[in-house]
Amino acid sequence: MTTIYTPTIPPPDPNTRTPKFKLPKLSCDAHCHIFGPGATYPYAPDRSYTPPDAPLEDFRALHAKLGVERAVIVNASVHGTDNTVALDAIAQSNGAYRAVANIDDTITERGLQVLHDGGFRGCRFNFVRHLGGVPDRNVFNRVIAMVAPLGWHIDLHFDAIDLPEYADMLAKLPLSYTIDHMGRVKASEGLDQLPFRILIELMQRDEKCWVKICGSERVSSAGPPFTDAVPFARKIVETAPDRVIWGTDWPHPNVKVMPNDGDLVDLIPLFAPEPEFQRKILVDNPARLFGFDT
């Protein structure tokens, strides 16, 4: 019998606006999700929320509207450690997609190789409270040891308030890592807030540290068009332009204010006015981190 899922969060804006900013050729949405459909790809029983289905066909339509040619699917916690939805999407992408997995230390060497051969190039750990909080440190360390030989990176999702606590741990990691959503800092607390200073210091001193300038709607305190997030993204780009990537975060799970993805694209030239930096963030950097052809 097919399980019927009742969403507990809202869907994305279905009326994506065509952005004014024209993305460079081979631009990559380096942080986005596919949810379900639940009838084909069931949601995990222990999920912390239930999303509306956001299937591959909607994902493709969004990117066609925005002018995105490549994407990195971050397999969301609602699918648990079942990465099939992303694996299947990559197989249908003609080389245009990569993915970041949700795994734990029960995965086998063979299972990891299947993901790697299928286009996965990293794994994600949630430290955010509303998504379950801090992962088991022993599991964390064992997974890192398992994926390091594949050349993977780890993707880290923190609450800003916790960044200072984990700064030393991050600097000691033996592989590259990405920090989601500009560290989820709060725009209302300004550029001098401790979590943002820690984030910038990590970028300055640790060449393994990458930051995703996505989630402007999460950083913003003012609401649409989220321009109060711009100074944070710009500072990140100025600090380490070779280690910054951009994404939509579509379909925007658990946001307080649902953005229009066309508006998010139009923030890019505010984040990085220089065409050289735009190309790094959208094309060159994701190609390097995720192994796309250049």
N, C-alpha and C positions, 0 to 999 in steps of 0.2 A: 504493500500500500504506500502511495506517495505521501510524504509528510507535507503538510501545509504550514508554511512559515508566516507569521504575522510580524511585519517590520516594527522595530522599536525606535528607528531613526528615520529622518526624512530622506527622500530621494534627491538626486542632484537636479539642478535647474535644467529642464528639458529644452529650453529655448536658448541654446548656446549662441551668443552674439559673434558675428565674424569680427575678429580683432582688426584694429587699424594697423598694428605692427605686423609686418610680414616676416615670418620666421625664415632664417637661412635654410638652404637645402640641407637635408639630412638632420634636421633638428630632432632632438630626443626629449620626450617627456620621461624623465628619469625617476619619477615617483608617482605611480598610479596603481589602481587596483581593479580587479575583475571580481564581482560577487555573483556566484552561481552561473546560471539559474539553479536554485536550490533543488529542483526536481532532478537535475542531472548531476550537480556537484553539491551534495548535501552539506549543510552547515554543521559545525562541530557541536556536539551536545553541551559542552562546557563553555560555549562562547559567552562573551560579556555583553553582546548586543546582537540584534538580528537586523541585517540590512535589507532594504529592498533589493531585488535582483538588479545587478548592473552587468549585463552579459557582454560577451565579446562583440556582438553586432553594434551595441550602443557605444562601446569603447572605440571601435573603428570609426563610427560616424562622428564622434566627438573629434577625433584626431584629423579626420578629413576636413572638418569645418575649421579647425585651428591652423591647419597646415603642418601638422606634426607628421614626420615620416618614420620615426623610431620610438620605441617605448621600452621602459623597464617596469615590469609588473612586480609589485611588492606583494607577495602572497599574504593576505590579511589573516589576523588571528581568528576570524570567524570560520575559516576553513581548517583551523587547527594545524596539524602537521601533514595534512593531505595537500600536496602541491599539484594535484592533477589538473586543476583548472588553468593554472599558468603554464604547465607543461604542454597541455593541448593547444593553448593559444599560440605559444611559440612555434609549435609544429606547423601551424597554419599561416605563419607570418612571412615566409620566404626570407628569413634572416633578419627581419626588422625588429624582432623583440628579443629581450633578455629578461631574466627574472631574479628575484631575491626570495629565498626559501624561508619557510618556518620549519625548523627541524629541532629535534632534541637528540640526546646521546643514545637513543635506541636505534637510530638509523644505521644500516649496515654500510660497509665500504662499497658494496655493489649498488646499494640504493643511492649513495652519494654520487657514484659514477654515472648512474642513469640521469640524475639531475644535471650534472655537469655536461654530459653529452647532449642533453636536451636544451641547454642554453642558460642554466642558472650560474650566477657568478658571485653570489654572496648569500648570507643568511641573516635574519633579523632577530633582534632581541628587544622586547618591550620592557622598559623600566617604569612606564607610566602607570600611575595608580589605578586609573579607571579601566585599564586593560589587564589588570592582574598584579601589577607591581613588580618587584625585583625578582629576576629569575634566580633559580638555585645556582649558587656560585660554582659548585662542583660540575654541574651540567654545563654551565657557561664555559668553563675552562676546558672540559673534555671536547665540546663541540668545536671550539677554536682549534684545538690540536688536530681534530679530524679534518677540518676544511682547509687548514693552512697549506698542506701539500698540493692542493688543487689550485692555489693562487687566488682563492676567494678573499673577499673582504667581509666585514661584519657591519650590519646596519643597525644603528642604535637609536632608540626612541626614548627620550628623557623628558620629564618635567623640568622646567628651567631651574626650579628651586633645588634640584638634586645634582645639577652639574658640578658645583664646587666639591661635593662629596666624592665624585667619581673621577675627578681630573687626573689624579695620580695613577689610578688604575688604567685610564685610557692611554696615558703616555707610555705605559709599560707593555701595552699590547704588542704581540709579535707580528701583526699583520695590519693592513690598512683598514680604516673604519670610517663610516659616514655617520654624521649626526643629522637627524631628521628635523625639518621645520624650523631651521635657524635656532635650534635648541629650545623651541617653544617659549622664548622670552616674551615678556609683556611689554608692548610698545609704551604703555603709560608710565613705565618705570625708567625709561630713558636709556641712552647708550652707555651710561656709566654704571648701570646696575651690575652687581657682582656676577651673576650667571653669564651675562654677555661679555664681560671682561675676561672671564675664564675661557669662554669659547674662542675669543680672539687670541688669547695667549696660547691656547692649544694649537691653533692654526699657525701661529708664528713660530712655535718651537718644535712642532712635531709634523714632519712631512708625511706621516701616515694619516693625518687628520683631514678629512673632507667634510664639507657642509652642504646640505641641500637648501637652496633658497626657495623653498615651497612653503605652503601653509601660511601665506600672508593673512588669511582670514582668521588663523589661530593666534598669530602674533598681534594683530591689530586690536586696539582698544576703541577706535573711533568708528569702526564699521565700514561698509562700502564707501568709496572704492579701495579702502585698505591702504591708502598712501602713507599712513603713519608707520607702516612696516618698511617703507623704502629706505630710510637711513640705516637700518640694521642690515638689510641685504646689500646695500652699497658698500658698507664698511667691510662686510665679509668678502665681497668681490675684490675690493682694494687690497685686502690683507693677503689673499692667496688665490689669485685668479685662475691658477692651474689646478686648483683642488675644490672647485665649486661646480655643482650641477643644479639644474632646475627641474621642477616637475609641477604638475597641476594638483596632485593629490586627489584627482577624481576617483570615485564619486563623493569625496569629502565626508567620510564617516564622522559622526559625533561633533560636528561643528555647531556653534551657536547661531551663526548667520551664514546661510548658504550662498556662496559666491556664484557668479557667472564666469565660466572658464574663459570666455573671450576677454573679460575684464582683467583676469589674471595674466593672460598673455600680454596685455597692454601695459602691465607693470614692468616688463622686462627691460625696455629701454630706459626706464627710470632707475632700475637696479644697476644697469651697466650701459651708460650712454655710448661708450666706444664700440664700434662694430667689431673690433678685434676681440674685445672681452665677450661680446655677445656670442661670437663664434666659439670661443673657448667653452663657455658655459653650456651652450646648446648642442655643440657638435663634437669638438675635439676632446673635451674632458670625459663625457660619457663614453665616447668611442674607446678611449684609453682604459677606463675603469671596467667597462663591461665587455670589451673585446669585439666591438663592431668593426667592420672593415672601414678603412679610412680612404 
